[in-house]
Amino acid sequence: MMEAPNGTAQVTNMDKGLSIHPDFFPVFRFTLPTIIMMVFMALYTVVDGIFLSQWVNTDALAAVNIVGPFLYTVIAFGNMFGAGGSAVVAHKLGAGAPETARRYFTALLILSGSTGAILSVLAFVFQGGLLQLLGASPLLLPYCRAYFTALLPFIPFGLIQTFFHYFFVTAGKPQIGMAVALAAGFTKIALEYLFIAILGWGVFGAALATGIGYTVPSVFAISYFTLQKKTDLRIAPPLFRARIIGRSMANGASEMISVMAGSLAVFVFNLTMIERVGEDGVAAISILLYSQNLWTALYIGFSNGVAPLLSYTLGTQDGKRLRRLFVQCIRSITLFSVATYVISLLSANNFFTIFAPPGSPVFRLASEGFPFFAISYIFIGFNIFSSAFFTSLGNARVSATISFLRTFVFLLGALLLLPSFLGMNGIWFAVSAAELLTFPFSLFFFFKYRSIYHYSLYSKATQRQHTKV
């Protein structure tokens, strides 16, 4: 909306973009570009592993996984500013304050890039100790150092890229966000083939290709939001308000917690595998985590895609539309969950052969562990969506609680406790146990807040609201 001189709200292109009809197919069409973008980004991360395992060795694959927790930490900050900030900005747009939304958006962008630069400098200064802390064994340390060194200059772009994933959707332009991600992904894949397969640069080439893959979409996005004049969301003189920045960071804390806890879980996975079965175990868990990243990208893409719709609708105070959006989201997540679990079981061994020859120790470990690991796919979509749902409604406390339980409490707890009782099966089952334990809490919060936000058809307060809309 635009703020008219008389204080009323005028409809703009932005409003049309976020005011889609809240039925299954319109919602699915709106979120599909973001789903494709997230799946493709997960896919070209998998390509890292394919090139390294095929043209270098599985030790190089394991080394990239060792460095992974640091990269996830960078992404965590991007998610915090992007998810939390987009909810605040979309709410302002829905409330008819586009100029304020633009200035908040620009301030958050500057803060994101600055945070990335600080992280890059700190990582460079403490590089040696950090790699040892991450669990790099003497065998893997040279690979880790080469990958880490090449990637550090691109860290600010990695954070900015993650930030813009959310704001292309908030701007009502998910198709552009998808196109940018696809272009960056193809660039990265082409460069990896050049650097690894042809030039033989190994993990250094993989890191260089990844860094350029961060830079391309970041530069485009900054240019787009600087030059674009047809939408309400664009770069403007920044407005730094501690209250708004704090609210954005608090609101995006759940996404940050989820990613950072995931990085900590990878760290614990790596240490446990090194201790029990050596570098082959790290390579095997890397393969399973690649699989998980591909499938969960569906849920993350859908949740990120629908979040601005929910935030915008909350800003318009349209209770009927919010209820219909919620119902369509639950239906979509249920469909994705069933399909993901079945397809993953049927395609698992074919996926593993991309990284390791059948019969090899790495293949055997991955194949034995996957049935326990895959149970998580039944529940993970609901848990990811529930956290994103409450973030989009501005309820940072509930969103962060779900993420904290799912990752820090249940996942890390399972990783530390289950191997003592179940051996290797306990390691493989840890992710499934965490998602299974989180699921009842997601349902509880959905039920508890149904009357407050009026997204359920089963509360008296909601029914009264329904008659008013």
Buried (B, 14 or more C-beta within 10 A) or exposed (E): BBBEEEEEBEEBEBBEBBBBEBEBEEBBEBBBBBBBBBBBBBBBBBBBBBBBBEBBBBBBBBBBBBBBBBBBBBBBBBBBBBBBBBBBBBBBBBBBBBBBBBBBBBBBBEBBBEBBEEBBEEBBEEBEEBBEEBBBBEEBBBBBBBBBBBBBEBBBBBBBBBBBBBBBBBBBBBBBBBBBBBBBBBBBBEBBBBBBEEEEBBBBBBBBBBBBBBBBBBEBBBEBBEEBEEBBBBBBEBBEBEEBBEBBBBBBBBBBBBBBBBBBBBBBBBBBBBEEBBBBBBBBBBBBBBBBBBBBBBBBBBBBBBBBBBBBBBBBEBBBBBBBBBBBBBEBBEEBBEEBBEEBEEEBEEBBEBBBEEEBBBBBBBBEBBBBBBBBBBBBBBBBBBBBBBBBBBBBEBBBBBBBBBBBBBBBBBBEEBBEEBEBBBBBBBBBBBBBBBBEBBEEBBEEBBBEBBBBEEBEEBEEBEEEE
